[in-house]
Amino acid sequence: MFVAPSCLMIFLYVAQVLGAQIPYGDTRDITGAQPFPWHHIRLPRTVVPHHYDLTIHPNLTTLSFTGAVRIQLEVLEDIQAIVLHSKQLKIFNVKLKTAEDVRSLQILENSVYQQLALLSDEVITRGVDYEVHMEFSAKLSDSYHGFYKSSYRTSSGELRVMASTQFEATYARAAFPCFDEPSFKANFTISIIREPRHIAISNMPKIKTIALPGNVFEDQFGTTVRMSTYLVAYIVSDFVSVSKMTKNGIKISVYAVPEKINQTDFALDAAVKLLDFYEAYFNIPYPLPKQDLAAIPDFQSGAMENWGLTTYREEALLLHPEKSSMMDKVEIAKTIAHELAHQWFGNLVTMEWWNDLWLNEGFAKFMEFIALDFTHPELQVNDLFLEKCYHAMEVDSLNSSHPISTPVENPTEIQEMFDQVSYDKGACILNMLKEFMTPEVFEIGIIRYLKRHSYQNTVSSHLWESLTDICSSNDLQDAPLKQKAFCFKRNLQSGDDYYGDKFDIKTIMETWTLQKGFPIVNVDFRSRKLMLTQERYLKTVAKTKTTGSPSKKYTKNTEDALKKVWQIPLTYKTSDSDTTQHFLMKSGVDLLRIPQGVSWIKMNVDRSGYYIVHYGKDGWKSMINLLQKNHTALSGKDRASLIHDVFRLVSIQKLKLETALELSTYLSKETDVIAVTQAFSELVPIYKLIQRKEAALLENGMKTYMLDLFKDLIDNQTWDDSGSSSQRMLRSYLLLFACVRNYTPCVTKASKLFNMWKESDGKMSLPVDVTLAVYAVGAETPEGWDFLFEFYRRSLQESVRSHIKIALTISPLHQKLTWILEQSLLGEIMKTQDLPGILVSISRNPRGHRAAWDFLRANWQTLIKKFEIGSSSIAYMVTGVTGLYSTKTMLKSVEKFFSSLKEETGSEMRCIQQAYDTISDNIIWDESAGRFLAAARENLKRTSALL
């Protein structure tokens, strides 16, 4: 990635690796001839850009581009150098203009910090208006970042090339020289030069097209609002579009390749509804005249929120009305809702620096569910929110987790912030705060935050101030009743005292954002009092390699972690009342009074809080008794949270396995989608760990246990597309589970449907919600696998291709699994963007996990070049491929490989320590496998006898 190093560049790199500060005068240009005038990775605040006039000319034949940029500057101090960002660009013809003169500037480059210094012989004076002019050229990127090449094949086999951008987080600098930090907001006027066969789109509407010599055209776009560089976007392609107008006259357009434009109707309708909703909810008009959504054939992440031009993977935007499942529809709707929420959270109000990325991503994830619950209630997305919190807890339970707000400096550290902690944990603590404040009052606070900081940058404390100010505003007497009730009338018990209007949101929430992990709330039921204590939930103490001895660093971290205290907005219900009660636990030990005669108490009502509850021996007995006798006395979310918590407590040896198994036996009566899905989330990973032991007796025992537990529910599933959204998604999951575990009735039905579909050459219409089960059974034979692959190759429906792709990777055919990995790396038929998902899916296949690990090691250098060190794709592959390893032998193998890496090839990535922690935790579970099954069989017999 770096410029070919001189001895000095090697020194600079080593200094960065060792964490040494490079002294002034030792950072030089690429020739080593002159000192570089700046020695920090963050840019100086001596110059501020106000406006960029940017012209880009991509050549889709030579796969290169040229450009020119004029940047209007405000100079805040007298200087002789302008320092900005540039990465792998050839810069030339650099001029500095004022109203009176033009001067040439000397170019220096620090490729380690991706910086450019423009040196002036004369002082660049504070307060004078300057404009810097630069020309540049580069190759279109082969990765998925910067200004990069994408391509697709038509149904006739023709290869078509296009170019698109992806600048978040630090890649605008690879497309044009700029001040590439989120706080350097500016306006952008963009022009794109293209061939007649292409179109160009950007953040703003096109205002003019000019014919230029050489049979090319220049499309000129309107000037943007003030925004960060990472939100700039432009695409040159042969896309076509469909459009509609919102209630307030915003033009919404969806762009796709011509042969897939018939799959854009759902996205277009959803985007119109969602933009209307957000304008009303935030009470802030969308500030641009248009919003485009573009389906890009090659795209690494799910989508990107560029202001006015959001970009997506094709499968994250395109939906065939007759070929897409309910889960496809839900995921597409959530993705669109996420990116459009960013137009306010992230674009209008942007975090000051990447350490507070959660202010963008946590809010956008949170708003997905708020928005879709209003615009698309039939999708029942709130049933899926718990899953996000549980996924976040899996990462956050490891010692290698990080606080939501974490100091970061270099591009790799910044990339690593795009994880489940920033997204999912961020959303979950916002949801907890919403329930604490009430939804109406929370909405008032976030609208205040957005209006107060529009077109500016913020830190977390700005959010807390806006929410706290609700109770200190001068006009509180004219506020809505619910706002008054929150500020003055809600009684939040704290011991024997009542805690009224003097609460401090900042103090409460910083216990959740500035420290990693989450608490266990231990409940000791004593007559009319509950003794409450808290401690951090922590899975494993990190080890130094495989010696088993804790390192001093991680032992210290663990000891510190266990001493942490959160301010916890507790909720609870009792056997006496269905009303949700609130209690703010502010210390490590607290006391809660409850009415006399209560037989059970359920904490964390509907799992609104980001914490686990341990009810103690007697408390769990009460919960188990309730579930077995009258499980509907609790909501589906409450039952799911009990399932989650009991297994989490077993995993850290706070409870015995027998307790979890005794609780789970009630599941034979369970039909609620949320509870059933959570049960599978707990039991299937245990089954997969047992599969890896290659002990047929244990594997068959666990499979029989699960099938017996859910047999009635599976048998009652219909092979059609009837039912609610949640019922349809559950059907897809249950039938796939049963067929893959060779449940005879399921396999027989799926085989019959597959053969009929195959004999029709794929023309027969299958119920879309059962296609995954049908394809999975078909992929178990070489002939069926080959037919599916060929159908995948020629299909234009993204949903169909996605389902087939999954089926191909869970096949038991080892040679096919190896072959499909190689094909994904080539990127001809299976897109390389899909490689992380394919690799992880194969790694979870008992017939493919060794091939996946071998592939990851053998192709590591290629993977980090394509997907970038620190990216969520690399982290997903590392943790996904190793996530089910459960032996000390495999732990040694994983440690041996990753310890052989250097920093520049990823050795310091957080995901590597997460992999070590997860394997260590799996080893503990693996040693309990036999005991688990013995307890499971005994509990199932006992339940059968009772039934």
MOZIZI-V517149 format. One line per field, one symbol per residue. ss: DSSP state (2 for helix, 1 for strand, 0 for the rest). psi: psi as a letter, one per 40 degrees, with the letter a starting at -180 (. if undefined). A space follows every 10 residues. Layout:
# MOZIZI-V517149
ss: ???
psi: ???
This chain:
# MOZIZI-V517149
ss: 0000002222 2222222200 0000000100 0000100000 0000001111 1111111110 0001111111 1111100011 1111100001 1111111000 0111011111 0000111111 1111000011 1111111110 1000011111 1110000011 1111110000 0222000100 0000011111 1111100011 1100011111 1100011111 1000001022 2001111001 1111100000 1111110222 2220222222 2222222222 2200000001 1111110000 0011000011 1112220000 0000022222 2222222222 2200100011 1002220222 2222222222 2222202220 2222222222 2222220000 0000000000 2222220002 2222222222 2222222022 2222222222 2200011102 2222222222 2000022200 2222222220 0111001110 0000222222 2220000011 1111110011 1111110000 0010000001 0222222222 2200000111 1111001111 1111100011 1110000000 1110222000 0111022222 2222222222 2220022222 2222222222 2000002222 2222222220 0022222222 2222222222 2200022222 2222222222 2222200000 0000222222 2222222222 0002222222 2222222220 0000000222 2222222200 0222222222 2222000222 2222222220 0002222222 2222220000 0222222222 2220000022 2222222202 2222222000 0222222222 2200000222 2222222220 0022200002 2222222222 2222222022 2222222222 2222220
psi: diihhidddd dddddddeei hhiheehiie eediihehfi diiifdhhid hhhhhhgihe defiiiiihh hhihheihie hhhaihhfih hifhihiadd ihiiiihihg ddefihhhhi dihhhheihi hhhiiiiiih ieafiahihi iihideehhh iihiihehdf edeedihigf idegiiihhh hhhiideiih iadiiheihh hiiefiihhh iihiihiide eiiihhafii iiiiiideeh hhihiiidee deeedddddd dddddddddd defhiheiei hihhhhdhhd adihfhhegi iiideedhhh deeiiddddd dddddddddd ddddgdddhi idiedfdddd dddddddddd dddddgdeef ddeedddddd dddddeeide aiidhhhici dddddeegad ddcddddddd ddddddeidd dddddddddd ddfheaiiid dddddddded eeidfddeii dddddddddh hhigbeihhb eeihdddddd eddeiiaiih hhhhhgbeih hhiiihhhdi hiihaedehh iddddddddd deeihihhgi iiiiediehh iihhheidhi hhiiiiehdi hhighffeig iihheidddd dddddddddg dediiddddd dddddddddd defdiidddd dddedeeeeh ehdddddddd dddddddddd ddefhddddd ddddddddde dddddehiga fiiidddddd dddddddddd efhddddddd ddddddddde fedhhihdee ddddddddee iddddddddd dddeiehddd ddddddddee iehddddddd ddddddeddh hddedddddd dddehdeedd dddddddded ddddddehhe iddddddddd deeehfiddd ddddddddee iideeedeid dddddddddd ddddddeedd dddddddddd dddddd.
